[in-house]
Amino acid sequence: MATADTVAVADTLTAEQHPPISPLGAFGRSLILPGWGQFEVGQPSRGAFYFAAEAVFLFMVFKSDARLSAAKEEVPQDEERISNRTGQRENWIVLAGFIAFLSGLDAWVSTHFWDFEPIVAPPPDGSLGITVGFKVAFP
């Protein structure tokens, strides 16, 4: 339940402080076309990765479907070969669905954290490694 203070703070935010798209909208767009939500949030490299992965998986779905059709036409009695080709096609379909879901989930999380400024720096004491953090501006 929103209090009067949180409503007042939400009303004072400028358009630049609001995410460019809602989290549910980013999830839905990336579920339909992987990478679309990432492009909307301003992360084009991650969007391109998800789009390319989905393109590869869909290509493999069509390729395995063509191989299954060829196996059915060549030797219709070879049930083991047809079963193997059907299993391969189903695996590629599941992977394509998984990458679409993963892209949507990433877009949803990215929308929630769109205004966090990451900090990656060497440790202040000079030891090996990196320090990772976020700058968050509270109203």
N, CA, C and O atoms as CSV, one atom per row, in Angstrom:
chain,resi,resn,atom,element,x,y,z
A,1,MET,N,N,0.840,-1.169,0.000
A,1,MET,CA,C,0.000,0.000,0.000
A,1,MET,C,C,0.890,1.239,0.000
A,1,MET,O,O,1.812,1.350,0.808
A,2,ALA,N,N,0.613,2.148,-0.891
A,2,ALA,CA,C,1.429,3.348,-1.031
A,2,ALA,C,C,1.031,4.372,0.025
A,2,ALA,O,O,-0.151,4.583,0.295
A,3,THR,N,N,2.015,4.987,0.601
A,3,THR,CA,C,1.753,6.054,1.563
A,3,THR,C,C,1.788,7.383,0.844
A,3,THR,O,O,2.160,7.460,-0.327
A,4,ALA,N,N,1.399,8.427,1.548
A,4,ALA,CA,C,1.386,9.763,0.944
A,4,ALA,C,C,2.798,10.201,0.570
A,4,ALA,O,O,2.982,10.907,-0.421
A,5,ASP,N,N,3.801,9.789,1.356
A,5,ASP,CA,C,5.175,10.178,1.061
A,5,ASP,C,C,5.676,9.546,-0.232
A,5,ASP,O,O,6.322,10.214,-1.039
A,6,THR,N,N,5.383,8.257,-0.435
A,6,THR,CA,C,5.861,7.599,-1.644
A,6,THR,C,C,5.139,8.125,-2.870
A,6,THR,O,O,5.738,8.219,-3.941
A,7,VAL,N,N,3.871,8.469,-2.738
A,7,VAL,CA,C,3.144,9.039,-3.870
A,7,VAL,C,C,3.713,10.408,-4.201
A,7,VAL,O,O,3.883,10.739,-5.375
A,8,ALA,N,N,4.010,11.206,-3.187
A,8,ALA,CA,C,4.567,12.537,-3.430
A,8,ALA,C,C,5.927,12.441,-4.095
A,8,ALA,O,O,6.228,13.227,-4.993
A,9,VAL,N,N,6.763,11.487,-3.671
A,9,VAL,CA,C,8.071,11.310,-4.288
A,9,VAL,C,C,7.920,10.848,-5.729
A,9,VAL,O,O,8.641,11.320,-6.608
A,10,ALA,N,N,6.987,9.926,-5.984
A,10,ALA,CA,C,6.780,9.432,-7.349
A,10,ALA,C,C,6.271,10.540,-8.263
A,10,ALA,O,O,6.597,10.555,-9.451
A,11,ASP,N,N,5.480,11.468,-7.732
A,11,ASP,CA,C,4.966,12.558,-8.557
A,11,ASP,C,C,6.047,13.579,-8.899
A,11,ASP,O,O,5.941,14.267,-9.914
A,12,THR,N,N,7.079,13.688,-8.073
A,12,THR,CA,C,8.114,14.682,-8.320
A,12,THR,C,C,9.207,14.197,-9.262
A,12,THR,O,O,10.059,14.989,-9.665
A,13,LEU,N,N,9.208,12.921,-9.623
A,13,LEU,CA,C,10.231,12.405,-10.528
A,13,LEU,C,C,10.019,12.973,-11.922
A,13,LEU,O,O,8.884,13.106,-12.378
A,14,THR,N,N,11.089,13.301,-12.583
A,14,THR,CA,C,10.994,13.817,-13.947
A,14,THR,C,C,10.902,12.656,-14.925
A,14,THR,O,O,11.059,11.497,-14.540
A,15,ALA,N,N,10.653,12.961,-16.163
A,15,ALA,CA,C,10.531,11.925,-17.187
A,15,ALA,C,C,11.844,11.179,-17.380
A,15,ALA,O,O,11.839,9.995,-17.718
A,16,GLU,N,N,12.985,11.868,-17.167
A,16,GLU,CA,C,14.282,11.217,-17.345
A,16,GLU,C,C,14.554,10.199,-16.242
A,16,GLU,O,O,15.357,9.285,-16.428
A,17,GLN,N,N,13.888,10.350,-15.087
A,17,GLN,CA,C,14.123,9.462,-13.971
A,17,GLN,C,C,13.258,8.205,-14.031
A,17,GLN,O,O,13.520,7.246,-13.305
A,18,HIS,N,N,12.250,8.194,-14.870
A,18,HIS,CA,C,11.407,7.016,-15.027
A,18,HIS,C,C,12.018,6.103,-16.082
A,18,HIS,O,O,12.629,6.582,-17.037
A,19,PRO,N,N,11.860,4.795,-15.917
A,19,PRO,CA,C,12.380,3.903,-16.959
A,19,PRO,C,C,11.651,4.148,-18.275
A,19,PRO,O,O,10.490,4.557,-18.263
A,20,PRO,N,N,12.291,3.912,-19.387
A,20,PRO,CA,C,11.670,4.179,-20.683
A,20,PRO,C,C,10.514,3.234,-20.997
A,20,PRO,O,O,9.724,3.500,-21.902
A,21,ILE,N,N,10.412,2.139,-20.258
A,21,ILE,CA,C,9.365,1.149,-20.492
A,21,ILE,C,C,9.077,0.467,-19.158
A,21,ILE,O,O,9.952,0.392,-18.294
A,22,SER,N,N,7.870,-0.022,-18.991
A,22,SER,CA,C,7.535,-0.706,-17.741
A,22,SER,C,C,8.215,-2.075,-17.702
A,22,SER,O,O,8.528,-2.633,-18.754
A,23,PRO,N,N,8.448,-2.622,-16.513
A,23,PRO,CA,C,9.081,-3.944,-16.433
A,23,PRO,C,C,8.262,-5.031,-17.131
A,23,PRO,O,O,8.822,-5.894,-17.807
A,24,LEU,N,N,6.945,-4.989,-16.968
A,24,LEU,CA,C,6.113,-5.997,-17.622
A,24,LEU,C,C,6.119,-5.821,-19.138
A,24,LEU,O,O,6.094,-6.804,-19.879
A,25,GLY,N,N,6.153,-4.569,-19.600
A,25,GLY,CA,C,6.246,-4.313,-21.041
A,25,GLY,C,C,7.559,-4.806,-21.620
A,25,GLY,O,O,7.591,-5.372,-22.713
A,26,ALA,N,N,8.649,-4.591,-20.882
A,26,ALA,CA,C,9.960,-5.076,-21.345
A,26,ALA,C,C,9.986,-6.589,-21.387
A,26,ALA,O,O,10.536,-7.179,-22.317
A,27,PHE,N,N,9.386,-7.230,-20.370
A,27,PHE,CA,C,9.334,-8.696,-20.349
A,27,PHE,C,C,8.546,-9.221,-21.546
A,27,PHE,O,O,8.983,-10.144,-22.233
A,28,GLY,N,N,7.377,-8.621,-21.789
A,28,GLY,CA,C,6.538,-9.074,-22.898
A,28,GLY,C,C,7.193,-8.874,-24.251
A,28,GLY,O,O,7.129,-9.753,-25.111
A,29,ARG,N,N,7.819,-7.729,-24.444
A,29,ARG,CA,C,8.472,-7.470,-25.727
A,29,ARG,C,C,9.626,-8.436,-25.964
A,29,ARG,O,O,9.814,-8.922,-27.079
A,30,SER,N,N,10.407,-8.717,-24.906
A,30,SER,CA,C,11.531,-9.638,-25.078
A,30,SER,C,C,11.071,-11.081,-25.188
A,30,SER,O,O,11.786,-11.921,-25.735
A,31,LEU,N,N,9.889,-11.375,-24.677
A,31,LEU,CA,C,9.337,-12.718,-24.846
A,31,LEU,C,C,8.887,-12.921,-26.292
A,31,LEU,O,O,9.054,-14.002,-26.858
A,32,ILE,N,N,8.319,-11.877,-26.881
A,32,ILE,CA,C,7.878,-11.954,-28.281
A,32,ILE,C,C,9.077,-11.975,-29.221
A,32,ILE,O,O,9.167,-12.828,-30.104
A,33,LEU,N,N,9.997,-11.032,-29.028
A,33,LEU,CA,C,11.198,-10.940,-29.854
A,33,LEU,C,C,12.391,-10.733,-28.932
A,33,LEU,O,O,12.628,-9.616,-28.473
A,34,PRO,N,N,13.148,-11.793,-28.653
A,34,PRO,CA,C,14.256,-11.669,-27.704
A,34,PRO,C,C,15.207,-10.533,-28.083
A,34,PRO,O,O,15.637,-10.410,-29.230
A,35,GLY,N,N,15.517,-9.713,-27.089
A,35,GLY,CA,C,16.400,-8.574,-27.287
A,35,GLY,C,C,15.674,-7.257,-27.419
A,35,GLY,O,O,16.287,-6.205,-27.238
A,36,TRP,N,N,14.388,-7.274,-27.729
A,36,TRP,CA,C,13.621,-6.053,-27.935
A,36,TRP,C,C,13.554,-5.229,-26.646
A,36,TRP,O,O,13.746,-4.013,-26.680
A,37,GLY,N,N,13.287,-5.869,-25.531
A,37,GLY,CA,C,13.217,-5.167,-24.253
A,37,GLY,C,C,14.550,-4.556,-23.853
A,37,GLY,O,O,14.591,-3.464,-23.286
A,38,GLN,N,N,15.644,-5.261,-24.148
A,38,GLN,CA,C,16.967,-4.729,-23.826
A,38,GLN,C,C,17.257,-3.478,-24.651
A,38,GLN,O,O,17.851,-2.526,-24.144
A,39,PHE,N,N,16.842,-3.473,-25.921
A,39,PHE,CA,C,17.024,-2.285,-26.752
A,39,PHE,C,C,16.226,-1.111,-26.197
A,39,PHE,O,O,16.699,0.025,-26.213
A,40,GLU,N,N,15.018,-1.380,-25.706
A,40,GLU,CA,C,14.175,-0.318,-25.153
A,40,GLU,C,C,14.768,0.268,-23.880
A,40,GLU,O,O,14.619,1.463,-23.625
A,41,VAL,N,N,15.434,-0.549,-23.081
A,41,VAL,CA,C,16.007,-0.097,-21.816
A,41,VAL,C,C,17.350,0.580,-22.037
A,41,VAL,O,O,17.850,1.249,-21.133
A,42,GLY,N,N,17.945,0.425,-23.207
A,42,GLY,CA,C,19.224,1.072,-23.497
A,42,GLY,C,C,20.419,0.159,-23.339
A,42,GLY,O,O,21.513,0.622,-23.018
A,43,GLN,N,N,20.229,-1.130,-23.558
A,43,GLN,CA,C,21.324,-2.096,-23.498
A,43,GLN,C,C,21.392,-2.864,-24.820
A,43,GLN,O,O,21.040,-4.042,-24.875
A,44,PRO,N,N,21.844,-2.198,-25.877
A,44,PRO,CA,C,21.803,-2.813,-27.192
A,44,PRO,C,C,22.706,-4.027,-27.354
A,44,PRO,O,O,22.379,-4.930,-28.125
A,45,SER,N,N,23.830,-4.075,-26.652
A,45,SER,CA,C,24.714,-5.239,-26.823
A,45,SER,C,C,24.063,-6.502,-26.251
A,45,SER,O,O,24.173,-7.575,-26.845
A,46,ARG,N,N,23.389,-6.385,-25.106
A,46,ARG,CA,C,22.697,-7.548,-24.564
A,46,ARG,C,C,21.507,-7.924,-25.429
A,46,ARG,O,O,21.205,-9.105,-25.597
A,47,GLY,N,N,20.834,-6.926,-25.977
A,47,GLY,CA,C,19.721,-7.205,-26.876
A,47,GLY,C,C,20.175,-7.927,-28.128
A,47,GLY,O,O,19.505,-8.847,-28.598
A,48,ALA,N,N,21.309,-7.516,-28.669
A,48,ALA,CA,C,21.851,-8.171,-29.862
A,48,ALA,C,C,22.248,-9.614,-29.565
A,48,ALA,O,O,22.072,-10.497,-30.404
A,49,PHE,N,N,22.788,-9.851,-28.364
A,49,PHE,CA,C,23.148,-11.218,-27.978
A,49,PHE,C,C,21.921,-12.115,-27.954
A,49,PHE,O,O,21.941,-13.203,-28.531
A,50,TYR,N,N,20.849,-11.678,-27.293
A,50,TYR,CA,C,19.642,-12.501,-27.208
A,50,TYR,C,C,19.004,-12.695,-28.585
A,50,TYR,O,O,18.508,-13.778,-28.898
A,51,PHE,N,N,19.021,-11.649,-29.399
A,51,PHE,CA,C,18.446,-11.770,-30.738
A,51,PHE,C,C,19.243,-12.769,-31.582
A,51,PHE,O,O,18.664,-13.592,-32.290
A,52,ALA,N,N,20.560,-12.692,-31.503
A,52,ALA,CA,C,21.404,-13.610,-32.280
A,52,ALA,C,C,21.238,-15.049,-31.799
A,52,ALA,O,O,21.171,-15.972,-32.611
A,53,ALA,N,N,21.171,-15.242,-30.488
A,53,ALA,CA,C,20.980,-16.591,-29.956
A,53,ALA,C,C,19.639,-17.160,-30.408
A,53,ALA,O,O,19.558,-18.327,-30.790
A,54,GLU,N,N,18.598,-16.351,-30.366
A,54,GLU,CA,C,17.284,-16.827,-30.810
A,54,GLU,C,C,17.293,-17.140,-32.306
A,54,GLU,O,O,16.675,-18.114,-32.737
A,55,ALA,N,N,17.985,-16.327,-33.099
A,55,ALA,CA,C,18.070,-16.580,-34.541
A,55,ALA,C,C,18.768,-17.908,-34.815
A,55,ALA,O,O,18.339,-18.670,-35.682
A,56,VAL,N,N,19.840,-18.184,-34.080
A,56,VAL,CA,C,20.552,-19.454,-34.259
A,56,VAL,C,C,19.663,-20.625,-33.873
A,56,VAL,O,O,19.615,-21.623,-34.592
A,57,PHE,N,N,18.958,-20.523,-32.751
A,57,PHE,CA,C,18.100,-21.625,-32.311
A,57,PHE,C,C,16.945,-21.850,-33.285
A,57,PHE,O,O,16.594,-22.994,-33.575
A,58,LEU,N,N,16.351,-20.769,-33.792
A,58,LEU,CA,C,15.272,-20.942,-34.769
A,58,LEU,C,C,15.790,-21.535,-36.078
A,58,LEU,O,O,15.109,-22.343,-36.710
A,59,PHE,N,N,16.991,-21.136,-36.480
A,59,PHE,CA,C,17.593,-21.750,-37.666
A,59,PHE,C,C,17.748,-23.251,-37.460
A,59,PHE,O,O,17.455,-24.041,-38.357
A,60,MET,N,N,18.211,-23.641,-36.272
A,60,MET,CA,C,18.397,-25.061,-35.989
A,60,MET,C,C,17.065,-25.801,-35.913
A,60,MET,O,O,16.998,-26.979,-36.265
A,61,VAL,N,N,15.998,-25.131,-35.456
A,61,VAL,CA,C,14.666,-25.753,-35.465
A,61,VAL,C,C,14.257,-26.067,-36.900
A,61,VAL,O,O,13.798,-27.173,-37.186
A,62,PHE,N,N,14.420,-25.102,-37.801
A,62,PHE,CA,C,14.044,-25.322,-39.197
A,62,PHE,C,C,14.942,-26.361,-39.864
A,62,PHE,O,O,14.475,-27.164,-40.671
A,63,LYS,N,N,16.215,-26.344,-39.528
A,63,LYS,CA,C,17.139,-27.319,-40.099
A,63,LYS,C,C,16.795,-28.729,-39.629
A,63,LYS,O,O,16.776,-29.662,-40.432
A,64,SER,N,N,16.525,-28.892,-38.338
A,64,SER,CA,C,16.178,-30.227,-37.834
A,64,SER,C,C,14.824,-30.677,-38.358
A,64,SER,O,O,14.603,-31.873,-38.548
A,65,ASP,N,N,13.909,-29.730,-38.595
A,65,ASP,CA,C,12.625,-30.095,-39.185
A,65,ASP,C,C,12.805,-30.590,-40.619
A,65,ASP,O,O,12.149,-31.543,-41.040
A,66,ALA,N,N,13.691,-29.941,-41.361
A,66,ALA,CA,C,13.969,-30.390,-42.732
A,66,ALA,C,C,14.622,-31.773,-42.727
A,66,ALA,O,O,14.312,-32.608,-43.577
A,67,ARG,N,N,15.520,-32.017,-41.778
A,67,ARG,CA,C,16.166,-33.326,-41.683
A,67,ARG,C,C,15.153,-34.399,-41.289
A,67,ARG,O,O,15.241,-35.536,-41.751
A,68,LEU,N,N,14.194,-34.042,-40.441
A,68,LEU,CA,C,13.146,-34.989,-40.057
A,68,LEU,C,C,12.277,-35.328,-41.257
A,68,LEU,O,O,11.948,-36.494,-41.474
A,69,SER,N,N,11.906,-34.333,-42.032
A,69,SER,CA,C,11.098,-34.579,-43.238
A,69,SER,C,C,11.854,-35.457,-44.229
A,69,SER,O,O,11.274,-36.352,-44.844
A,70,ALA,N,N,13.153,-35.197,-44.378
A,70,ALA,CA,C,13.957,-36.015,-45.287
A,70,ALA,C,C,14.053,-37.449,-44.778
A,70,ALA,O,O,14.016,-38.389,-45.572
A,71,ALA,N,N,14.176,-37.625,-43.480
A,71,ALA,CA,C,14.255,-38.979,-42.917
A,71,ALA,C,C,12.949,-39.728,-43.103
A,71,ALA,O,O,12.964,-40.939,-43.325
A,72,LYS,N,N,11.822,-39.042,-43.018
A,72,LYS,CA,C,10.518,-39.682,-43.214
A,72,LYS,C,C,10.320,-40.090,-44.667
A,72,LYS,O,O,9.714,-41.124,-44.949
A,73,GLU,N,N,10.832,-39.279,-45.591
A,73,GLU,CA,C,10.669,-39.586,-47.016
A,73,GLU,C,C,11.603,-40.687,-47.482
A,73,GLU,O,O,11.223,-41.510,-48.315
A,74,GLU,N,N,12.838,-40.714,-46.949
A,74,GLU,CA,C,13.835,-41.686,-47.405
A,74,GLU,C,C,13.466,-43.104,-46.978
A,74,GLU,O,O,13.271,-43.986,-47.815
A,75,VAL,N,N,13.375,-43.302,-45.706
A,75,VAL,CA,C,13.096,-44.642,-45.193
A,75,VAL,C,C,12.009,-44.521,-44.129
A,75,VAL,O,O,12.317,-44.309,-42.956
A,76,PRO,N,N,10.740,-44.653,-44.523
A,76,PRO,CA,C,9.674,-44.481,-43.544
A,76,PRO,C,C,9.633,-45.592,-42.484
A,76,PRO,O,O,8.994,-45.417,-41.447
A,77,GLN,N,N,10.298,-46.721,-42.722
A,77,GLN,CA,C,10.270,-47.822,-41.764
A,77,GLN,C,C,11.285,-47.641,-40.643
A,77,GLN,O,O,11.186,-48.332,-39.629
A,78,ASP,N,N,12.235,-46.760,-40.779
A,78,ASP,CA,C,13.289,-46.573,-39.792
A,78,ASP,C,C,12.779,-45.675,-38.663
A,78,ASP,O,O,13.043,-44.473,-38.638
A,79,GLU,N,N,12.042,-46.285,-37.730
A,79,GLU,CA,C,11.419,-45.528,-36.650
A,79,GLU,C,C,12.432,-44.932,-35.680
A,79,GLU,O,O,12.187,-43.865,-35.117
A,80,GLU,N,N,13.557,-45.596,-35.476
A,80,GLU,CA,C,14.561,-45.080,-34.543
A,80,GLU,C,C,15.164,-43.778,-35.063
A,80,GLU,O,O,15.352,-42.827,-34.304
A,81,ARG,N,N,15.463,-43.742,-36.345
A,81,ARG,CA,C,16.027,-42.526,-36.940
A,81,ARG,C,C,15.016,-41.383,-36.893
A,81,ARG,O,O,15.376,-40.247,-36.586
A,82,ILE,N,N,13.768,-41.678,-37.192
A,82,ILE,CA,C,12.723,-40.652,-37.148
A,82,ILE,C,C,12.530,-40.158,-35.715
A,82,ILE,O,O,12.357,-38.960,-35.486
A,83,SER,N,N,12.559,-41.068,-34.764
A,83,SER,CA,C,12.416,-40.690,-33.355
A,83,SER,C,C,13.575,-39.797,-32.899
A,83,SER,O,O,13.360,-38.827,-32.173
A,84,ASN,N,N,14.790,-40.118,-33.318
A,84,ASN,CA,C,15.949,-39.293,-32.971
A,84,ASN,C,C,15.832,-37.889,-33.558
A,84,ASN,O,O,16.123,-36.899,-32.887
A,85,ARG,N,N,15.402,-37.814,-34.818
A,85,ARG,CA,C,15.256,-36.496,-35.458
A,85,ARG,C,C,14.139,-35.689,-34.793
A,85,ARG,O,O,14.249,-34.470,-34.660
A,86,THR,N,N,13.078,-36.358,-34.381
A,86,THR,CA,C,11.992,-35.666,-33.691
A,86,THR,C,C,12.478,-35.131,-32.347
A,86,THR,O,O,12.144,-34.011,-31.958
A,87,GLY,N,N,13.261,-35.933,-31.646
A,87,GLY,CA,C,13.813,-35.486,-30.367
A,87,GLY,C,C,14.747,-34.298,-30.524
A,87,GLY,O,O,14.740,-33.389,-29.694
A,88,GLN,N,N,15.552,-34.298,-31.583
A,88,GLN,CA,C,16.448,-33.163,-31.825
A,88,GLN,C,C,15.653,-31.886,-32.095
A,88,GLN,O,O,15.991,-30.812,-31.596
A,89,ARG,N,N,14.603,-32.018,-32.886
A,89,ARG,CA,C,13.776,-30.840,-33.189
A,89,ARG,C,C,13.122,-30.304,-31.913
A,89,ARG,O,O,13.085,-29.093,-31.693
A,90,GLU,N,N,12.609,-31.201,-31.079
A,90,GLU,CA,C,11.976,-30.767,-29.836
A,90,GLU,C,C,12.975,-30.085,-28.903
A,90,GLU,O,O,12.633,-29.116,-28.226
A,91,ASN,N,N,14.197,-30.584,-28.867
A,91,ASN,CA,C,15.222,-29.956,-28.031
A,91,ASN,C,C,15.515,-28.526,-28.485
A,91,ASN,O,O,15.654,-27.627,-27.656
A,92,TRP,N,N,15.610,-28.315,-29.795
A,92,TRP,CA,C,15.870,-26.962,-30.301
A,92,TRP,C,C,14.696,-26.030,-30.023
A,92,TRP,O,O,14.893,-24.847,-29.747
A,93,ILE,N,N,13.471,-26.560,-30.096
A,93,ILE,CA,C,12.294,-25.733,-29.790
A,93,ILE,C,C,12.311,-25.316,-28.325
A,93,ILE,O,O,12.012,-24.166,-28.004
A,94,VAL,N,N,12.658,-26.240,-27.438
A,94,VAL,CA,C,12.741,-25.914,-26.011
A,94,VAL,C,C,13.829,-24.879,-25.760
A,94,VAL,O,O,13.626,-23.950,-24.978
A,95,LEU,N,N,14.985,-25.024,-26.414
A,95,LEU,CA,C,16.062,-24.036,-26.240
A,95,LEU,C,C,15.653,-22.655,-26.752
A,95,LEU,O,O,15.990,-21.641,-26.141
A,96,ALA,N,N,14.933,-22.613,-27.864
A,96,ALA,CA,C,14.470,-21.327,-28.392
A,96,ALA,C,C,13.479,-20.685,-27.421
A,96,ALA,O,O,13.527,-19.474,-27.202
A,97,GLY,N,N,12.597,-21.470,-26.846
A,97,GLY,CA,C,11.671,-20.940,-25.842
A,97,GLY,C,C,12.387,-20.483,-24.584
A,97,GLY,O,O,12.021,-19.471,-23.985
A,98,PHE,N,N,13.417,-21.235,-24.182
A,98,PHE,CA,C,14.168,-20.864,-22.985
A,98,PHE,C,C,14.910,-19.548,-23.183
A,98,PHE,O,O,14.932,-18.718,-22.274
A,99,ILE,N,N,15.520,-19.338,-24.349
A,99,ILE,CA,C,16.253,-18.095,-24.570
A,99,ILE,C,C,15.279,-16.916,-24.642
A,99,ILE,O,O,15.626,-15.809,-24.230
A,100,ALA,N,N,14.064,-17.139,-25.160
A,100,ALA,CA,C,13.064,-16.066,-25.175
A,100,ALA,C,C,12.642,-15.720,-23.750
A,100,ALA,O,O,12.510,-14.543,-23.413
A,101,PHE,N,N,12.428,-16.732,-22.913
A,101,PHE,CA,C,12.068,-16.479,-21.514
A,101,PHE,C,C,13.215,-15.797,-20.770
A,101,PHE,O,O,12.991,-14.864,-19.999
A,102,LEU,N,N,14.428,-16.258,-21.001
A,102,LEU,CA,C,15.595,-15.669,-20.341
A,102,LEU,C,C,15.777,-14.213,-20.767
A,102,LEU,O,O,16.132,-13.367,-19.946
A,103,SER,N,N,15.539,-13.920,-22.029
A,103,SER,CA,C,15.628,-12.543,-22.509
A,103,SER,C,C,14.563,-11.678,-21.843
A,103,SER,O,O,14.840,-10.545,-21.449
A,104,GLY,N,N,13.359,-12.203,-21.718
A,104,GLY,CA,C,12.301,-11.456,-21.046
A,104,GLY,C,C,12.614,-11.204,-19.584
A,104,GLY,O,O,12.379,-10.111,-19.069
A,105,LEU,N,N,13.145,-12.218,-18.918
A,105,LEU,CA,C,13.513,-12.070,-17.513
A,105,LEU,C,C,14.640,-11.048,-17.347
A,105,LEU,O,O,14.615,-10.237,-16.421
A,106,ASP,N,N,15.615,-11.089,-18.234
A,106,ASP,CA,C,16.709,-10.123,-18.184
A,106,ASP,C,C,16.194,-8.708,-18.431
A,106,ASP,O,O,16.636,-7.767,-17.772
A,107,ALA,N,N,15.272,-8.547,-19.365
A,107,ALA,CA,C,14.710,-7.222,-19.636
A,107,ALA,C,C,13.910,-6.722,-18.434
A,107,ALA,O,O,13.958,-5.535,-18.112
A,108,TRP,N,N,13.184,-7.606,-17.774
A,108,TRP,CA,C,12.404,-7.233,-16.594
A,108,TRP,C,C,13.326,-6.744,-15.480
A,108,TRP,O,O,13.072,-5.705,-14.870
A,109,VAL,N,N,14.392,-7.491,-15.216
A,109,VAL,CA,C,15.349,-7.099,-14.181
A,109,VAL,C,C,16.074,-5.823,-14.591
A,109,VAL,O,O,16.285,-4.941,-13.758
A,110,SER,N,N,16.454,-5.711,-15.843
A,110,SER,CA,C,17.158,-4.522,-16.319
A,110,SER,C,C,16.298,-3.268,-16.177
A,110,SER,O,O,16.816,-2.186,-15.899
A,111,THR,N,N,15.006,-3.410,-16.365
A,111,THR,CA,C,14.114,-2.266,-16.219
A,111,THR,C,C,14.042,-1.812,-14.766
A,111,THR,O,O,13.948,-0.618,-14.482
A,112,HIS,N,N,14.088,-2.776,-13.853
A,112,HIS,CA,C,14.067,-2.406,-12.435
A,112,HIS,C,C,15.356,-1.698,-12.011
A,112,HIS,O,O,15.329,-0.841,-11.128
A,113,PHE,N,N,16.478,-2.050,-12.631
A,113,PHE,CA,C,17.765,-1.480,-12.242
A,113,PHE,C,C,18.327,-0.533,-13.299
A,113,PHE,O,O,19.542,-0.346,-13.356
A,114,TRP,N,N,17.500,0.057,-14.122
A,114,TRP,CA,C,17.962,0.860,-15.247
A,114,TRP,C,C,18.709,2.109,-14.808
A,114,TRP,O,O,19.568,2.588,-15.548
A,115,ASP,N,N,18.414,2.660,-13.622
A,115,ASP,CA,C,19.052,3.912,-13.226
A,115,ASP,C,C,20.189,3.723,-12.237
A,115,ASP,O,O,20.708,4.707,-11.710
A,116,PHE,N,N,20.591,2.485,-11.972
A,116,PHE,CA,C,21.736,2.266,-11.092
A,116,PHE,C,C,23.013,2.474,-11.890
A,116,PHE,O,O,23.175,1.935,-12.984
A,117,GLU,N,N,23.904,3.255,-11.330
A,117,GLU,CA,C,25.176,3.511,-11.991
A,117,GLU,C,C,26.224,2.556,-11.419
A,117,GLU,O,O,26.577,2.673,-10.246
A,118,PRO,N,N,26.726,1.622,-12.214
A,118,PRO,CA,C,27.692,0.662,-11.664
A,118,PRO,C,C,29.052,1.298,-11.426
A,118,PRO,O,O,29.464,2.220,-12.130
A,119,ILE,N,N,29.728,0.784,-10.423
A,119,ILE,CA,C,31.088,1.215,-10.107
A,119,ILE,C,C,31.974,-0.024,-10.147
A,119,ILE,O,O,31.771,-0.961,-9.374
A,120,VAL,N,N,32.936,-0.032,-11.027
A,120,VAL,CA,C,33.909,-1.113,-11.101
A,120,VAL,C,C,35.281,-0.466,-11.006
A,120,VAL,O,O,35.671,0.322,-11.868
A,121,ALA,N,N,36.006,-0.808,-9.949
A,121,ALA,CA,C,37.297,-0.157,-9.696
A,121,ALA,C,C,38.228,-1.130,-8.985
A,121,ALA,O,O,37.777,-2.115,-8.401
A,122,PRO,N,N,39.517,-0.855,-9.034
A,122,PRO,CA,C,40.435,-1.673,-8.236
A,122,PRO,C,C,40.180,-1.428,-6.754
A,122,PRO,O,O,39.690,-0.361,-6.385
A,123,PRO,N,N,40.502,-2.394,-5.900
A,123,PRO,CA,C,40.293,-2.204,-4.462
A,123,PRO,C,C,41.100,-1.018,-3.937
A,123,PRO,O,O,42.198,-0.746,-4.421
A,124,PRO,N,N,40.558,-0.321,-2.957
A,124,PRO,CA,C,41.265,0.865,-2.445
A,124,PRO,C,C,42.580,0.530,-1.744
A,124,PRO,O,O,43.458,1.388,-1.652
A,125,ASP,N,N,42.735,-0.695,-1.252
A,125,ASP,CA,C,43.969,-1.037,-0.543
A,125,ASP,C,C,45.085,-1.510,-1.474
A,125,ASP,O,O,46.180,-1.822,-1.006
A,126,GLY,N,N,44.830,-1.568,-2.780
A,126,GLY,CA,C,45.854,-1.950,-3.745
A,126,GLY,C,C,46.013,-3.442,-3.947
A,126,GLY,O,O,46.931,-3.860,-4.654
A,127,SER,N,N,45.151,-4.270,-3.352
A,127,SER,CA,C,45.244,-5.720,-3.535
A,127,SER,C,C,44.696,-6.109,-4.902
A,127,SER,O,O,44.120,-5.286,-5.614
A,128,LEU,N,N,44.884,-7.376,-5.254
A,128,LEU,CA,C,44.387,-7.873,-6.530
A,128,LEU,C,C,42.862,-7.994,-6.496
A,128,LEU,O,O,42.265,-8.222,-5.445
A,129,GLY,N,N,42.266,-7.840,-7.640
A,129,GLY,CA,C,40.819,-8.002,-7.745
A,129,GLY,C,C,40.148,-6.716,-8.169
A,129,GLY,O,O,40.801,-5.750,-8.562
A,130,ILE,N,N,38.826,-6.725,-8.080
A,130,ILE,CA,C,38.038,-5.545,-8.428
A,130,ILE,C,C,36.990,-5.327,-7.343
A,130,ILE,O,O,36.615,-6.249,-6.620
A,131,THR,N,N,36.534,-4.100,-7.251
A,131,THR,CA,C,35.434,-3.744,-6.373
A,131,THR,C,C,34.259,-3.381,-7.250
A,131,THR,O,O,34.383,-2.571,-8.168
A,132,VAL,N,N,33.121,-3.980,-6.969
A,132,VAL,CA,C,31.920,-3.736,-7.769
A,132,VAL,C,C,30.848,-3.176,-6.855
A,132,VAL,O,O,30.657,-3.668,-5.743
A,133,GLY,N,N,30.156,-2.163,-7.309
A,133,GLY,CA,C,29.087,-1.567,-6.524
A,133,GLY,C,C,28.184,-0.737,-7.400
A,133,GLY,O,O,28.349,-0.697,-8.619
A,134,PHE,N,N,27.224,-0.070,-6.776
A,134,PHE,CA,C,26.271,0.773,-7.481
A,134,PHE,C,C,26.145,2.106,-6.765
A,134,PHE,O,O,26.193,2.174,-5.536
A,135,LYS,N,N,25.985,3.160,-7.546
A,135,LYS,CA,C,25.631,4.470,-6.986
A,135,LYS,C,C,24.126,4.595,-7.136
A,135,LYS,O,O,23.581,4.456,-8.231
A,136,VAL,N,N,23.473,4.857,-6.033
A,136,VAL,CA,C,22.026,5.009,-6.058
A,136,VAL,C,C,21.674,6.356,-5.464
A,136,VAL,O,O,22.113,6.693,-4.365
A,137,ALA,N,N,20.887,7.120,-6.187
A,137,ALA,CA,C,20.456,8.423,-5.694
A,137,ALA,C,C,19.064,8.267,-5.098
A,137,ALA,O,O,18.117,7.909,-5.798
A,138,PHE,N,N,18.948,8.533,-3.817
A,138,PHE,CA,C,17.648,8.480,-3.155
A,138,PHE,C,C,17.078,9.880,-3.085
A,138,PHE,O,O,17.808,10.830,-2.803
A,139,PRO,N,N,15.787,10.025,-3.336
A,139,PRO,CA,C,15.189,11.369,-3.292
A,139,PRO,C,C,15.093,11.895,-1.876
A,139,PRO,O,O,14.615,13.009,-1.662
